[in-house]
Amino acid sequence: MPAVLESLLDMLLEHRVSCAPHVLTRLVGELGEHSTTIREVAERLTPAQRYGAASLPTPLPLVPTIVELFGGRVLADADRDLLLALSLCLDDRLDPLLELDGRAPDVIAGGAVGEDLRLRAGRITLVDPRLAIWVRQTSGAGVVAAMHERLGVVFGRRADPLNAAWHRARSSLRARPSEVRELIRIARDLSEEGQSTRGLLLASEAEKHATGSDRDEARLVAGASAIGAGLLWDAVNQLSALFPDGAETHRLQALAALLIAQSTLQGSVPDVAPGDFRPQSDDAADWHAWTRASALTAGLCAERGDRRGMRVWLDAVREGSARVGAERVLRDPAVALSWLIAGEADRDDVAGAGPLSGGMLRALRTAVEGDIDLGLRILAAGDSSMGAEADPFIAGFENSALVRAYRALVEVLLLSWRGDIGMARAHLVAAARELPIALPFAGLGVVLARRLDLAVLGELSPYARALTEALPPGVKIDLLVDRSIRSYLDGDFEDAAAAARLWLDMGAPQTTFAVPGLDEVFGATEPVHRSPQLVRPPDLDLAAALRLRLQGVSEGRWRAEHEEVHRIARTLRSPFERARVEAMIGVQAAIRDDRIAAKSHLRAAASLFEVAGATAWSRAVQQRIARVDEPDGDGAQALDPLGVCRRAWMPLLTARELGVAMRVVSGAANREIADALMISVRTVEVHLGRVFAKLDVRTRVELTVLAHRTNQHL
């Protein structure tokens, strides 16, 4: 299935009808692994449906391949009724359909329709799931309604309130208010059990039959179910109808989900103030709903780097918590989680309960403090517990797909921090097949998917490309670092440095949580690694500092610094981070023509990258090892040596010094340089003296040799 799904993702990308991986999983479940049918159906879906922001139509469209496959079928009335009933049921239990049909299982299996069915272990399924679409789409509305009525009677006799209420409601071509309360109750229960998509289905049906306050409540449950499933457009459509005229209780209960959906779609938290929604009554439930919405919105602001907005919403959390006595269960975890996401992990050591304000917060904080293994065990303990612990932040959503996506993404993040790059990618791909992984933390899952693909494969897989396509339109991620990494791994240092420089010029946008990046192309003067808002464990901080230290070391200090950096690097627990330090030591040694040390460190780096599962990095280092034994200059034939050196030396020299140095490397005399730059020979000599001092060389020959080695080994 994973290989098939990847191939299907690639096919849909090629035809420009990309689907989010978890949506494609659903399509495969309803259509089988039939690529042409899947493409035809995808072409008839809206972008919101393909990307997982809106629910799929029920039934799916009747496309040419399905018509061609089943259009000539002639079914007996009893067989057609059985197939229609099966296509309309919410589950695949056999007994209710046997009661409806009246035939014994062996009679059905031995009849004409038997070849279309699998009857096993009390379950009944279609051999080809596309048959359900053909039967549904070729049955008239009256026929479908009559079958729903018959199924309602069967499930009523079987004391199955969920299915009975669903089929009774669907059987009527007119509004049926008597079923509304039961449908809403069941929809809420399903949503809280983690069956958000089914909860949305039932609540949406209830909304069609309801009036007045019942209709508002149906919209509330439908919207909440939609956000739990990651269906942002459905959530907005249902919940926005409650504003401004819905009852205050319903509006306050809808506020958190609506702000989550709107923030994710538009890329920023809506420009509203907490006071716009402050409860007008003294009802404790209303104040609690307002406080919870404020806590979640503070977290949304933190995810998007909006500290001002975060502080405003946290002030509302403090006000509301004081009103309802929720300082410990809401205020303290909200403050701690928001500040952690915003980049300050050294706040009060508090945590709430449940998967988000409890387990996820504790796991992240523990990892940031340096114990990543314990952080992963905390997440695993939450998974193994019998039933999700109630979380005041997200009451009723503990089992939802969106919350599980947050939890899965934190696990992937921690695995990448630990240096298990291959395992992190495998876990992310597995999560993407089932969950809306593009939504949490303002698109962090997409950034991770891309960076992990580059580290393991050296290119973007269909999963990463499909996830990128599925990003909500308001969410922006940086692509320049990805280009820099790919070029660097391909051996094109000049393009890598150019992309990195452009990224810096654009303000160095990056996620709050550290992801595998590229600081190898930055000079020692660049402030990239010193961002106070970057959340990462001590191992990653130390590794970045060591790479920065290597980039600024002078020739005279090289031997002592190289030995000290290597000694410290051996304390790094992440094989990926240590490998990057070892690789940089090797490159710097090669530039200084210390070939024995260069090969030793590069080989260590290649082995460590393999341990980490970062196959593309290991492959790139192997290519560097091969270049170490090449005669000076051989590796520079395919590239412009002046371009490579210019990028490498740009952070170390002023613009004028760089211009002089490049002309010296190209063989120009001082007089020629002076004439070209329209300065005096004496000024050229002054600039050249500063270049010699900064690059720790003594002659023009040494400068030229350094340039060629820099080109060969970077």
Secondary structure, DSSP 8 states (H G I E B T S, - for coil): -HHHHHHHHHHHHHTT----HHHHHHHHHHH-S-HHHHHHHHHHS-HHHHTTSS---SS----HHHHHHHTT----HHHHHHHHHHHH-SS-BHHHHHHHH-S-HHHHHHSGGGGGEEEETTEEEESSTHHHHHHHHTS-HHHHHHHHHHHHHHHHHTT-HHHHHHHHHHH-SS--GGGHHHHHHHHHHHHHTT-HHHHHHHHHHHHHH--HHHHHHHHHHHHHHHHHTT-HHHHHHHHGGGTTTS-HHHHHHHHHHHHHHHHHHHSS--S--GGGG--SS--HHHHHHHHHHHHHHHHHHHHTT-HHHHHHHHHHHHHHHHHHT-IIIIIHHHHHHHHHHHT---S-----SSIIIIIIHHHHHHHHTT-HHHHHHHHHHHHHSSS----GGGTT-TTSHHHHHHHHHHHHHHHHHHT-HHHHHHHHHHHHTTS-TTSGGGGHHHHHHHHHHHHHTSS--HHHHHHHHHS-TT-----HHHHHHHHHHTT-HHHHHHHHHHHHHTT----SB--S---TTS-TT--GGG-TT-B--HHHHHHHHHHHHHHT--TTTHHHHHHHHHHHHTT---HHHHHHHHHHHHHHHHHTT-HHHHHHHHHHHHHHHHHHT-HHHHHHHHHHHHHHTS-TTGGGTTS-HHHHHHHHHTTTS-HHHHHHHHHHHTT--HHHHHHHHT--HHHHHHHHHHHHHHHT--SHHHHHHHHHHHHHH-
